[in-house]
Every structure is written in C-alpha cells, then in structure tokens.
Amino acid sequence: MLTGGELLDPGSDRAGRYDVAVRNGRIAMVAPRLPRDDAAEVADLTGRLVTPGLVDLHTHVYPGATYWGIDPDPVAWRSGVTTWVDAGSAGAYSFPAFAAAAAGYAVRVPALLNISAVGLIAPVGESRELANCDVELAVATVRAHRHTVVGIKVRMDRHNVGTHGLTPLRRAVEAAQACELPVMVHIGAGPPTIAQMLPLLRPGDIITHCASGIAAGPAGVAAGPAGIAAGPAGSTPAAREAYRAGVLFDIGHGSGGFAFDVLEAQLAAGMPPHTVSTDLHSRSLHGPAFDLPTTMAKMLAVGMSLPQVVAAATVGPARALGLPGGVGTLGVGAPADIAVFAVQDGRFEYVDVHGQRRHAPTRLVNELTYRAGRPLPPRLPQPVPPWVPLTDAQRHALAGRERAVRHLLTPPLVGPDGLAEQFPRHGG
C-alpha cells in the first residue's frame, strides 16, 4: 500500500491525497484513506507526488542492433517511465529479433513498425530504396506480432526519403489502414513539406517533432498569433485544420526536433501538444532531451500546467495508441505501474535543441518507479557508442559520474559495527 501521497491521475480523474493498494501487480483499491492492517507492506509517500507510470510515446531501444538504440532499464528506474514506445527502430526484416529483445526488458515496450523493412540501422536513409517500403511485408509482420505492434512509423524528410517524395508516407498509411493502426510521421527538413503531408493523414495519426524548428525551414519561422514566432507545423492553415480534424501532435524532443519558440506559437494558436515524448536515443540521452521528466519540465517552462503535462505523458499516449488494460492510469485493475516524484519549486533553466533557454517554475525528481507493483532496481547505464558526438563538457560529466559511482561502490558497505555474526562459531 502506498499512503500519504498526492495523487495526480488524469486518466482516472483523480487529484489529491489518495492511498493506493496493490495486489498481484495490479491496482486493487484507490481511496482517500484505506485501512492499513491488511497490507503486507506500507510505503509512506507523504509529501510526494504519485502518478501513473509514465508512457513515453517516442523512444528508441534495441541497442547493439541499431544506430539510435539505448537500453531503457537504466533510465526507467530513475525517471518513472514504465512504458517505452519504440518508434520504428525495427522494420520487417529485424522485427522478430527486436520483439525477443523487448520482451527481456523490465519495462513495457510496445512498438511502431518502421515501414522500411531495414529499420534504423543507420542515421538516415532507410526509405531511399523504395523496395524497402513493402506494404504487404509490413502488414504480414504486424499480423504476426499484433501483441507488440501498435502503429506504423515513417520518417518523412529529405534525408530519409531522397527523391521519393510522399511515396513512403502513402505506403505507411496503406499498411496502417490494412491493420487498423495509426501512423506516426517524423517531420524534419523538407521536401516534402508539412503542407504536402498533412492531407494524407487521418484522425488519430501522429505528427512527431511537432514543434520542430528544423521543419520551419532555412528561412526560420514566420510570424504567428500576437507576433509570436511560429513554424509551419503551428502556423499554417493546413496544420490548424489537421489539428481540428484529430491529427495528434507529439513533441518528440530528440536531439534536433524541439524548439521553444515553435511550441509557444502553437500554444498561442490554441494547439497544445496531445502527447509529450522524448525521442530518447543514443544521441539525445546525454542531452539535450535527457529523460521524460526533463522534457516535461520544458512544457511547464512555456506555460502548460502540471495536470496537462502529466496527462500528455500518461493517459494521452496510452489512448493515442490504444494501449490495453488501463496503461497510463491508476484505475482499479490497471497494471500497478507507478511513479513517485519529489516536486521542487524554484526557477530552473532548460534549453531546447537550438540553444534557446526558458525557466520552469517546477520540476519533478523521480524517487521511486514501480513496474507491476515492484520497485525497479537500480541499473548502471551502458557506455556511450563510439559514433555518438559529445561535447567536452559531456565527456567530462560522464567521466565525473563514473568516478562518483566508483567512489560510492568501492568502499565496504558498512563498518564493523554494522555487521552481525551470521554463522555463530559456537552454536547454541
């Protein structure tokens, strides 16, 4: 039983002081006060914020087999993210191996199948060879892995589609329609343009990197409402019409997909993101995205409320992908995936991918992460792959962290007075 915490669960419409009882890995009861006598274990969370386990709609796992992949478990236990949606790391050729790897993580890993059968084995280019975008093969792969695949992913920028324009997107939509799944579309440097892509999207399809400054093009951003700068994703009539029609806007921060000024323009236009995700991968893990609580703080820095942001990182992505069984909520019967945070108030500086800075009045610091009712154990991070570019400051910080961990773990855990005789020399 978790007692005394301030619950914030937008999916169950609960906010305030609640106790949460867990049995057999699922939520058994939620009430302002529950009897403690029957609890086998009680955790007092007074002064802490309790949310559903966070759902990150855009991540890249599968390390060792892709350019972008990371191990989710060393980040999950310290960030509160219990559901990691892999956004197209694997295509049809490698998906069986990906699914086997994903089943071994401590966290839940539903996946978007890349329309390109080769997946993300390189930084860019998976759809330059149209033969890779095989609709029939993608549909067959979805049907063989329907318990894992929750959507289709396509990266639509000139680096990935080459001279093929909208064809990879058309094929992704065709496969998704056949399987009754949504499409997630990565936007970036055109062509094709966002205006060309939007008419092909259906209600429930997802634009990730919705606040991309790169998608604004080399000319920068155009004037938006009240003179606020706005990129095409937030200022064009086509984008506003797509938003009104039910196309979902996802942050997808990453290492190049998030600009404060573009998001501010979207908010001014009445277009807040439906989901807040990190696009966490090998090149964003050590900055500028870092983790989902950091990305959530950046949303607070531009004026979104804490309930808005928590909804966009829990029930919002769960509903966008139709995740089963109450994922993203703490409703009775839902998986007991729970995040516990200290809420710190102050003035905290954050930066987007282009160096623009904003200050958040609040940040969440994870203290406990439960998956199926059990705390996730601490895990050390993997070494940084040799192809990931790092600044001198990042390298120095990583070396300092390694020294700190060594200093923490090398000395004996306790001194002589902290020990007991486990096997008495003279038994009684």
PyMOL commands that set and color helices and strands:
alter all, ss='L'
color gray80, all
select helices_A, chain A and resi 10-12+73-79+95-102+130-132+135-144+158-161+167-179+194-200+214-216+225-227+232-235+237-245+260-268+292-301+306-312+315-320+392-409+416-418
alter helices_A, ss='H'
color red, helices_A
select strands_A, chain A and resi 2-3+6-9+14-17+19-23+26-31+43-44+49-52+54-59+81-87+111-114+149-156+183-187+206-208+222-223+229-230+248-250+338-351+357-371+374-375
alter strands_A, ss='S'
color yellow, strands_A
deselect
rebuild
show_as cartoon
